[in-house]
């Protein structure tokens, strides 16, 4: 997935790995089907978020939001960078990091092209904030659902544990990105991009997004699974917009990156095989070691190990393994919270660390833009460890 030989898409490698495990008998067909079925809530959540994101993209909601940011920049690249970063925070927190990667990225690219500034700082902001703000709410990242499963904390408990670490992550990530891209951000904006007006259909799509955010936050407040509410809210928004624009259903259906679903399913099968091979036992031993350490050392070690592992095999399977391990053992809550922060923030080191960054790469390829794995990692080598350390520093429970 990282090297992409012959430019073969990421989904083929994940599914090929899963099929190879089945063909060689390293996992039975029954166990593979069970592993795929366990991800139902994640598939529903991803489907709902992708439908909402594509609906908003088709109706120009994200172009409108990015255009407002550009309009308020008043010729300053630094101010434009800050405003785009803030838009990314809101979208990630309320609609998931995948929405930020899929739809904010092309909208931002269109704006910076009109502004005639170098796009790299603003595109990197889309990718890095998609992970840095992904634990503001339970709905901000599908990996959150994977780690906690049916035991996801209620909203009040979630905010009590993760609000300060999220703020630390967001602030430190911004500071690091700004420092790394400071040369390009000194330049003035040569051409003031005009704000994109929002049509009636766009307003309906925006209302659908806000409705979905309220429904999902409410569902998380009651500790309910998020997959069904996400999909239902998305379908309602799609139907309402379709009353004025009948072509929108076909446009959304063809525009969504459905290959994400088999990619995730393939990763689930691989994780099931790894657990059968003894990885779960290894994880339980690791928890036993952490339980004997002072809390501060335990949370730091667990988070950094998980963060680095997420870049080796993507954070969704790592989240699955971590979640399964946590459910099999007694542990201090701070360890579970540190593991989740590592799963969410760790992928800011490499381009294949999370589903969001993979989707971000796909969005860039659609626009014939390339940011190499090494360019991303040079920024990530500074940004990820500092943001992770800052988040763990204020993690208290």
C-alpha positions in Angstrom: 0.0 0.0 0.0 2.8 2.4 0.8 4.9 1.8 -2.4 1.9 1.3 -4.8 3.7 -0.7 -7.5 2.2 -0.1 -10.9 -0.1 2.4 -9.2 -2.4 -0.3 -8.1 -5.0 1.1 -5.6 -4.7 0.4 -1.9 -8.0 -1.6 -1.8 -6.5 -4.4 -4.0 -3.6 -5.0 -1.6 -5.8 -5.3 1.5 -8.3 -7.6 -0.2 -5.5 -9.6 -1.8 -3.9 -10.1 1.6 -7.2 -11.3 3.0 -7.9 -13.7 0.1 -4.4 -15.1 0.4 -5.0 -15.9 4.0 -8.2 -17.8 3.2 -6.7 -19.6 0.2 -3.7 -20.9 2.3 -5.9 -22.0 5.1 -4.4 -19.6 7.6 -7.9 -18.4 8.4 -11.1 -20.3 7.7 -13.9 -18.9 5.5 -16.2 -18.9 8.6 -13.8 -16.9 10.7 -13.2 -14.5 7.8 -17.0 -14.0 7.4 -17.3 -13.4 11.2 -14.5 -10.8 11.0 -16.2 -9.0 8.2 -19.6 -9.1 10.0 -18.0 -7.6 13.1 -17.3 -4.4 11.2 -21.0 -3.7 10.3 -21.3 -0.6 12.4 -18.1 0.8 10.9 -19.3 0.1 7.4 -22.7 1.8 8.1 -20.9 4.8 9.7 -18.5 5.2 6.8 -21.3 4.9 4.2 -23.3 7.6 6.0 -20.4 9.9 6.3 -19.2 9.4 2.7 -22.8 10.0 1.4 -23.0 13.2 3.4 -19.6 14.4 2.3 -20.3 13.7 -1.4 -23.7 15.4 -1.1 -22.1 18.4 0.3 -19.3 18.4 -2.3 -21.8 18.1 -5.2 -23.8 21.0 -3.9 -20.8 23.2 -3.2 -21.0 23.4 0.6 -17.3 22.9 1.1 -16.3 25.2 -1.8 -18.5 27.8 -0.1 -16.9 27.2 3.3 -13.4 27.3 1.8 -14.3 30.4 -0.1 -15.5 32.2 3.0 -12.1 31.4 4.6 -10.3 32.8 1.5 -12.5 35.9 1.6 -11.5 36.6 5.2 -7.8 36.1 4.5 -7.5 39.6 3.1 -4.4 38.9 1.1 -2.5 37.1 3.9 -1.3 33.5 3.2 -0.9 33.0 7.0 -4.4 34.0 7.7 -5.7 31.8 4.9 -3.8 28.9 6.4 -5.2 29.5 9.8 -8.8 29.8 8.6 -8.6 26.6 6.4 -7.1 24.8 9.5 -10.1 26.0 11.5 -12.6 24.8 8.9 -10.8 21.4 9.0 -11.3 21.3 12.8 -15.0 21.8 12.5 -15.5 19.3 9.7 -13.4 16.6 11.4 -15.0 17.1 14.7 -18.6 17.0 13.4 -18.4 14.8 10.3 -15.3 12.6 10.8 -11.8 12.9 9.5 -12.6 11.0 6.4 -15.0 13.8 5.3 -12.2 16.3 5.8 -9.9 14.2 3.6 -12.4 13.5 0.9 -14.2 16.8 0.4 -12.3 19.6 2.0 -9.1 18.7 0.2 -10.4 19.4 -3.4 -12.3 22.5 -2.2 -9.2 23.9 -0.6 -7.1 23.1 -3.7 -9.6 25.0 -5.9 -9.4 28.0 -3.6 -5.6 28.1 -3.4 -5.3 27.7 -7.2 -7.6 30.8 -7.6 -5.5 32.6 -5.0 -2.3 31.7 -6.9 -0.4 30.4 -3.9 1.6 27.2 -3.5 -1.0 24.6 -2.5 1.2 22.3 -0.4 0.9 24.0 3.1 -2.9 24.1 2.8 -3.2 20.5 1.5 -1.0 19.3 4.3 -3.2 21.1 6.8 -6.2 19.1 5.5 -4.4 15.8 6.1 -2.9 16.6 9.4 -5.9 18.2 11.0 -8.0 15.2 9.9 -6.0 13.1 12.4 -5.2 15.7 15.0 -8.8 16.6 15.6 -10.1 13.1 15.3 -10.8 12.4 18.9 -12.7 15.6 19.8 -16.0 13.5 19.6 -16.6 9.8 19.2 -17.9 10.5 15.7 -14.7 12.2 14.6 -13.0 9.1 13.5 -14.2 5.5 12.6 -11.2 4.2 14.5 -12.8 5.4 17.7 -15.7 3.0 17.1 -13.2 0.2 16.4 -11.2 0.7 19.6 -14.1 0.9 22.0 -16.7 -1.2 20.0 -19.9 -1.5 21.9 -18.3 0.0 25.0 -17.7 3.4 23.6 -18.0 6.0 26.4 -21.0 8.3 26.7 -20.4 11.9 25.4 -19.9 13.5 28.8 -17.3 10.8 29.8 -15.6 11.2 26.4 -15.2 14.9 26.7 -14.0 14.6 30.2 -11.2 12.3 29.0 -10.3 13.7 25.6 -11.2 17.4 25.4 -7.9 18.8 26.7 -5.8 16.2 24.8 -7.7 17.1 21.6 -7.0 20.8 22.1 -3.3 20.1 22.8 -3.1 18.0 19.7 -4.8 20.6 17.5 -2.6 23.5 18.8 0.7 21.7 18.6 0.0 20.3 15.1 -0.9 23.8 13.9 2.4 25.2 15.3 4.5 22.4 13.8 2.8 22.7 10.4 3.2 26.5 10.4 6.9 26.2 11.3 7.6 23.6 8.6 5.8 25.6 5.9 6.7 29.1 7.1 8.6 30.1 3.9 5.6 29.6 1.7 3.3 31.2 4.2 5.2 34.5 4.1 4.0 35.2 0.5 1.1 37.5 -0.2 -2.0 36.3 -2.0 -1.7 37.7 -5.5 -5.3 37.1 -6.6 -8.3 37.5 -4.2 -10.6 34.5 -4.8 -14.3 35.3 -4.9 -16.5 33.6 -2.4 -18.7 30.8 -3.9 -22.4 31.5 -3.4 -24.5 28.7 -1.8 -27.5 27.6 -3.8 -30.8 26.5 -2.3 -29.7 22.9 -2.8 -26.5 23.7 -1.0 -28.3 25.1 1.9 -30.4 22.0 2.1 -27.2 19.9 2.0 -25.7 22.1 4.7 -28.9 21.6 6.8 -28.5 17.9 6.3 -24.9 18.0 7.6 -25.9 19.9 10.7 -28.8 17.5 11.3 -26.5 14.6 11.0 -24.0 16.2 13.4 -26.8 16.8 16.0 -28.1 13.2 15.6 -24.7 11.6 15.9 -23.6 13.7 18.9 -27.0 12.9 20.5 -26.5 9.2 19.8 -23.0 9.3 21.3 -24.5 11.1 24.3 -26.7 8.1 24.9 -24.0 5.6 24.2 -25.8 4.2 21.1 -24.0 2.6 18.1 -23.3 5.3 15.5 -23.6 3.4 12.2 -27.3 3.3 11.8 -27.9 7.0 12.8 -25.2 8.1 10.4 -26.6 6.2 7.5 -30.2 7.2 8.2 -29.3 10.9 8.6 -27.4 10.8 5.3 -30.2 9.1 3.4 -32.7 11.7 4.8 -30.5 14.6 3.7 -30.0 13.0 0.2 -33.8 12.5 -0.3 -34.5 16.1 0.8 -32.0 17.5 -1.7 -33.2 15.1 -4.4 -36.7 16.7 -4.2 -35.1 19.8 -5.9 -32.3 18.1 -7.8 -33.2 14.6 -9.0 -29.8 13.9 -10.5 -28.1 14.2 -7.1 -28.7 10.6 -6.2 -26.8 9.3 -9.2 -24.1 11.8 -8.7 -23.6 10.9 -5.1 -23.8 7.1 -5.8 -21.1 7.4 -8.5 -18.9 9.9 -6.6 -18.5 8.0 -3.3 -15.3 6.0 -2.9 -17.1 2.7 -2.2 -13.8 0.9 -2.4 -13.1 2.0 1.1 -15.6 -0.6 2.4 -13.8 -3.7 1.0 -10.5 -2.1 2.0 -11.7 -2.0 5.6 -13.3 -5.5 5.4 -9.9 -6.9 4.1 -8.1 -5.3 7.0 -10.6 -6.8 9.5 -9.9 -10.3 8.0 -6.2 -9.8 8.3 -6.6 -8.7 12.0 -8.7 -11.8 12.7 -5.9 -14.0 11.3 -3.3 -12.2 13.3 -5.3 -12.7 16.5 -5.6 -16.4 15.7 -1.9 -16.5 15.3 -1.3 -15.2 18.8 -1.2 -11.4 18.5 -4.0 -11.1 21.1 -1.9 -13.0 23.6 1.0 -10.8 22.9 -1.2 -7.7 23.5 -2.4 -9.1 26.8 1.2 -9.7 27.9 1.9 -6.1 27.0 -1.0 -4.9 29.1 0.3 -6.9 32.0 3.7 -5.2 31.7 2.0 -1.7 31.5 -0.2 -2.4 34.6 3.0 -2.8 36.6 4.5 0.5 35.5 3.8 4.0 36.9 0.7 5.5 35.2 2.7 8.2 33.5 5.2 5.9 32.0 2.5 3.4 31.0 0.4 5.8 29.1 3.4 7.3 27.2 4.8 3.9 26.3 1.5 2.4 25.2 0.5 5.4 23.1 3.9 5.7 21.3 4.1 2.0 20.6 0.5 2.0 19.1 1.2 5.2 17.2 4.3 3.7 15.5 2.5 0.4 14.9 -0.3 2.3 13.1 2.1 3.4 10.5 3.3 -0.1 9.9 -0.1 -1.6 9.2 -2.7 1.2 9.3 -4.5 2.4 12.4 -7.8 0.6 11.8 -6.3 -2.9 12.2 -4.2 -1.6 15.1 -7.3 -0.2 16.7 -9.1 -3.5 16.2 -6.2 -5.4 17.9 -6.0 -2.8 20.7 -9.7 -2.9 21.3 -9.9 -6.7 21.4 -7.0 -6.7 23.9 -8.6 -4.1 26.1 -11.8 -6.1 26.2 -10.0 -9.2 27.4 -8.2 -7.7 30.3 -8.6 -5.4 33.3 -6.7 -2.2 32.9 -6.6 1.4 34.2 -8.9 3.7 32.0 -5.9 6.0 31.3 -4.3 3.1 29.3 -7.3 2.7 27.0 -7.4 6.5 26.5 -3.7 6.6 25.7 -4.1 3.8 23.2 -6.9 5.6 21.4 -4.9 8.8 21.2 -2.0 6.8 19.7 -4.3 5.2 17.2 -5.8 8.5 16.1 -2.6 10.7 16.1 0.0 8.1 15.1 -1.0 8.2 11.4 0.3 11.8 11.1 3.7 10.2 10.5 3.0 8.4 7.2 0.6 8.6 4.3 -0.8 5.1 4.8 -1.2 5.3 8.6 -5.0 6.0 8.5 -7.9 5.6 6.2 -8.3 9.4 6.2 -4.8 10.0 4.8 -5.3 7.2 2.2 -8.5 9.0 1.1 -6.6 12.3 1.1 -4.1 10.8 -1.3 -6.9 9.5 -3.6 -8.4 13.0 -3.6 -5.1 14.5 -4.6 -4.7 12.0 -7.4 -8.1 13.0 -8.8 -6.8 16.6 -9.1 -3.4 15.5 -10.6 -1.5 16.7 -7.5 1.2 14.7 -5.8 2.7 15.0 -2.4 5.1 12.2 -1.9 5.4 9.9 1.1 8.7 11.4 1.9 7.4 15.0 1.8 4.6 13.9 4.2 7.0 12.1 6.5 9.4 15.0 6.8 6.6 17.0 8.3 5.2 14.1 10.3 8.6 13.3 11.9 8.4 16.6 13.8 4.6 17.0 14.1 3.3 13.6 15.3 5.7 13.0 18.2 5.3 16.5 19.6 1.5 16.5 19.3 1.2 13.1 20.8 3.5 14.0 23.7 1.5 17.2 24.3 -1.8 15.3 24.3 -0.5 12.7 26.7 0.8 15.4 29.0 -2.7 16.7 29.7 -4.4 13.3 29.7 -5.4 12.8 33.3 -7.9 9.8 33.2 
